Amino acid sequence: MEQRLQALADAAKGFMPPDEGLALYEAGLTAPAGPFLEVGTYCGKSAIYFGAAARERGTVLFTVDHHRGSEENQVGWEHHDAEVTDPDTGRMDTLPFFRRTIEDAGLEDVVVAVVGDSHVVARHWATPLGLLFIDGGHGEAPAKADYEGWVPHLTLGGLLLIHDVFPDPADGGRPPFELYQRALASGAFAENSATGSLRVLERVGHGL
């Protein structure tokens, strides 16, 4: 990956370790034809990795986020950052930070922001995807909705990436791990790789 983009990804706000970020980039290089889509971008750290791969592949990344922060990002929670809170409304607003990240990276031509609730966008989506990254809300309900809303759009041979998969409950929340288990148990996915808490699965059949 280009060193300039790697440095920008390292500096961007977010929760993606460098080794997992590079695994996103590598997955993008090996995914079958079709656009990429990520659910949950926060301030754009992961979008740099995917955007770099999308440019090399001649495709685009759609990044879906309401930019109001997940539950764990809100005031009083562990991952809250007061800098991304709008002082006029008291609500989180990561969109300006995302836009600056992508502008600084020079990736505006290959990274397309879709601002809205994931389940609403998924309900009206029609384009087959070569790669799907689920890293939105980590509560049981939003994680399940992301999985059920977006997986049907992933092509056979397409890659499903799930972040924050922790087999040990002491390390993190359960919903991403449960999605990972569900995907494997469905028989529709086979695991390709694991890097830290990131799992990369290939779609080998139909079903959820």
Secondary structure, DSSP 4 states (H G I P E B T S, - for coil): --HHHHHHHHHSSSS--HHHHHHHHHHHHHSPSS-EEEE--TTSHHHHHHHHHHHHHT--EEEEE-SS--GGGSTTSTT--GGGB-TTTSSB--HHHHHHHHHHHT-TTTEEEEES-HHHHHHT----EEEEEE-S--SHHHHHHHHHHHGGGEEEEEEEEE----SSGGGS-SHHHHHHHHHHHTTSEEEEEEETTEEEEEE-SS--
